[in-house]
Amino acid sequence: MYMLTMLISHTIADFIIQTDNVIKNKKENRLKGFGTHALGLIITSGLMLMFFNFNHFYALLLPTIIIILSHLIIDYIKDILQKGLDNINAPKRKLLVFVCDQFLHILIIIIASRFAIASFNKLFYFFC
């Protein structure tokens, strides 16, 4: 369930909350743009955790923070790569960068989810 909630959170933060204005700000004023995107990620992830994984909120907090931080790092690197591609007409390369960006986000969510489940199981067996 955790993996599904983080995938939904990622989709909402990247494709609904992150408007064209936020993307423009990420290019022109990195602090403002990435700060706005970070806030969207924190809000959507936090809400998804509270509503769907509330009983395990604190156990899932560290993996969620790792997902959010890695998301921002991946987006920052993608922004640098995209900026280099803006100078040339390279639609296929831009698409490749976008696909790689999304693949890495999903991969991180899968890895963090597996880590969260393994950690939770160890804690459960330790206390039971």
N, C-alpha and C positions, 0 to 999 in steps of 0.2 A: 504494500500500500504506500509506503514511503516513497519508493521510486516513482510511482505513478503521480503522487502529489508534487514531487519535484519536477517531473517532466511537464506537468500542467502549469506549474508556477513559471518555469522557464519559457514556455510558449506564451503565456500571458505577458510576462515582462519583456520579451523580445519582439513580439509581433502585435501586441495591442497597446501596451503602455508606452513603449518606445516609439514615439511619433517621429515624423520627418523632422520636426523642430529639434527633438532631442538628438537625432543623428547629426543634424547640422551643427548643433552646439558641441558635440563630441569632436567635430573637425575644427571648429573655430575657437572654442573656449573649452579645452579638454576638462578642466576642473569642474566647470558647470555641467557639461554634458555627461561626463562619467559619474559625477555626483548624483545627477538626476536619475541616471540609469541604475546606479547602485541603490538609490532609495526605492525605485520600483522593484528591484530584485528582493530587497529586504522586506518590503511590505507584502509582496505576493508570497514569498517563501514563509514569512511569519504567519500570515493568515492561513495558508495551507496547512502548516504544522499545527496551529491552534485548532482548526476545525476538524482535521482528519486524523491527526496523530497526537491529540492532546494528552493522552495518558503517558506518552513517551516523549513529551516535548523536550525535556532537559537531556535525555539520552540522545536525541537526534539533533541537538543544537550544534555540536561541533561539526558533524558531517555537513550540515546546512551552511555553516560559516565557510567551510572549505569549498563547497560548491559555489557560493557567492563570490568569494575572493578569486577562485580560479576562473570564473566566468568573466570577471572584470579584467584579469590579466590576459585572457584569450582575446577579449574584445579590444584591448589596448594594442596587442600585437597585430590583430586584424586591421585595426585603424591605420597603423603604420604601413602595412602592406598595401592597403587600399589607397592610401595617399600617394604611394609610388606609382600605382596603376592609374591614378587619375590623370597623370600627365600624358599617358599614351592611350590609344583606343584599344583596350584589351578586354572585351566583354567576357570571353571564355575564361580568362585568368581571374576576373572579378567573381565569376560564378564559382570557380574552383575554390577561391579564398572563402566565399560564403559557405559552400558545402563543407569544407574542412572546419570552419568555425563551428558550424552546427554539429558536425560529427564529434568534435572535441568536447563541446558542451554536454552532449548526450553520453559520451564515454565517461566523463568525470562524474555525471549523475549516477551512472551504473556502478562505477567503482566505489563511490562514496556510499551508495545504498548497500552494497555488499559489505563494506566495512561497518556500516551502522548496524546491519542485521547480525553480523558476527560479534560485534561488541555487545549488543543487547543480549544475545544468547549467553555469552560468557557471564554477564552480570546476573542474568536470570538464574542460571545454574549455581552461581556462587551464593546467592541469597536464599535459594530454595533447598 
